[in-house]
Amino acid sequence: MPKITFTDHTGTSRDIEVAEGRSLMEGARDAGIDAIAADCGGACACATCHVYIDDAWVDRVGAQDPNEADMLDFAAAPTDHRSRLSCQVRVTAALEGLSVHTPDTQG
């Protein structure tokens, strides 16, 4: 299982393993990452799983699709080129070592 590092707004990092095919949000929720509220359960119907992809990984993770971009307009924290909804990022072996940052608020 690929190892993903979640870093919160205070700089505290936590490594978790996420099974391939699962979303970052599912992995974070199952591992108890408190900064991922995931209110809609992964349906791309809210922005409570907003994360910032580390700059070194943005191109490898890929771009937001139009529905995701629309939902990010509702994110509580500012968004930028690194912003993704973690429910829309599927984990693959290529994401081993991915680093993501969670905002200070989700809702």
Secondary structure, DSSP 8 states (H G I E B T S, - for coil): --EEEEE-TTS-EEEEE--TTSBHHHHHHHHT-TT---TTSSSSS-STTEEEE-GGGHHHH----HHHHHHHTT-SS---TTEEEGGG-B--GGGTT-EEE--S---
